[in-house]
């Protein structure tokens, strides 16, 4: 398995944990939360694709 992918998975979990704290603070709805997660996943996949290429 690629170490960069493992790092991205770790960062995704860290980001999700932080986003959960921020979501409670700002009282974001599930739609906003899902939107942020989708943007984050797409950005991480693009970054990972750039590193592999």
N, C-alpha and C positions, 0 to 999 in steps of 0.2 A: 504494500500500500504506500502511496505517496505521502511523504511527511508534510508537504504543503497542504494536502487535503485534511490531514489530521489536525493541523494548526487551524485551518478554516472552520472545522467542526467545533473545536474548542472555542474559537472566537464567536461562533454563532451562539453557543450556549451562554457565554459571558454576555453577549449583546442582548439575548433574550431575557436574562436575569436583570440586567440594568434597565431594559425597556419596561419590564414589569414594575420596577420601582418608580420609574418616570410616569408610567401610565396611571399608577395609583395617585401620584402627586398631582398630575394635570387632569385626572379623571377622564381619560380618553375612552371612547367607546370601542367595542370589539372590531368595528369596521376600520377605524383609524389604526388600531393595533395590528390588524391583519395586513393593512396596506403598507405599514412600515416594515413588517416582516418580509413581505413579498419583495419590496424594493431592496432590502438588505440581502436577501438570497440571490436576487438577480445580480446585484453589484459584486457579491462574493464570487459567483460563478464567472463573471466577466474577468475579475482580477485573477482568478485561478487559471482561466483559459489563456490570459496574457502570459502568465508565468510559464505555462507548459509550452507555449509556442516559441 
